[in-house]
Amino acid sequence: MNSATNKATEAPRKGDFEKSLVRLEEVVKRLESTELSLDEAMKLFEEGVKLSRECQKQLEEAEGRVEILLKKADGKIAAEPFEPEDESS
């Protein structure tokens, strides 16, 4: 493989996570609707499960990249808990 192929494989899929998350939210809203047939609901549920798994995989990959970035000079990973800002304020 050439280096261009490697870079393309490793490059993050910018926006994929956000797009998947937005679509997952749309699927959930539609599933909460009482106007769906069972067949439509099952198709949406399957899509939602797939999207959820894709998002989870991307989050795990991001976590792995963060741990690599936090690797100390002695080779030990210094994983530190992430403290998100309080979004309710």
C-alpha positions in Angstrom: 0.0 0.0 0.0 1.2 3.5 -0.6 1.2 6.3 2.0 -1.7 8.1 0.3 -3.9 5.1 0.8 -2.8 4.8 4.5 -3.6 8.4 5.1 -7.0 8.1 3.5 -7.8 5.1 5.7 -6.6 6.7 8.9 -8.2 10.1 8.3 -11.2 10.8 10.5 -14.5 10.9 8.7 -15.3 14.5 9.5 -19.0 15.1 10.2 -19.9 11.4 10.0 -20.5 11.1 13.7 -22.6 14.3 13.8 -24.6 13.2 10.8 -25.2 9.8 12.3 -26.2 11.3 15.6 -28.7 13.7 14.0 -30.2 10.9 12.0 -30.4 8.7 15.1 -32.3 11.5 16.9 -34.7 11.7 13.9 -35.3 8.0 14.0 -36.0 8.1 17.7 -38.6 10.9 17.2 -40.3 9.0 14.5 -40.4 5.8 16.6 -42.0 7.8 19.3 -44.8 8.7 16.9 -47.9 6.6 17.2 -48.6 6.9 13.4 -46.2 4.2 12.3 -47.0 0.8 11.0 -45.2 -2.2 12.6 -43.2 -2.7 9.4 -42.1 1.0 9.3 -41.3 0.9 13.1 -39.2 -2.2 12.6 -37.2 -0.7 9.7 -36.6 2.4 11.7 -35.6 0.4 14.8 -33.0 -1.6 12.7 -31.7 1.7 11.3 -31.4 3.2 14.8 -29.5 0.1 16.1 -27.1 0.4 13.2 -26.6 4.1 13.7 -26.1 3.6 17.5 -23.4 1.0 16.9 -21.7 3.2 14.3 -21.7 6.1 16.8 -20.4 3.9 19.6 -17.6 2.6 17.4 -16.5 6.2 16.4 -16.6 7.2 20.1 -14.4 4.3 21.0 -11.9 5.1 18.2 -11.8 8.7 19.4 -11.1 7.5 22.9 -8.3 5.4 21.7 -6.7 8.3 19.8 -7.0 10.5 22.9 -5.2 7.9 25.0 -2.4 7.7 22.5 -2.1 11.5 22.6 -1.9 11.3 26.4 0.8 8.7 26.4 3.7 9.8 28.6 7.3 9.8 27.6 7.9 6.6 29.7 5.4 4.8 27.5 2.6 4.6 30.1 -0.8 5.9 29.3 -2.1 8.6 31.6 -5.8 8.3 30.9 -7.5 11.0 32.9 -11.3 11.2 33.4 -13.0 13.7 31.1 -15.0 16.3 33.0 -17.6 17.7 30.6 -18.8 21.2 31.2 -22.2 21.5 32.7 -24.5 22.1 29.7 -27.5 23.0 31.9 -26.1 26.4 32.9 
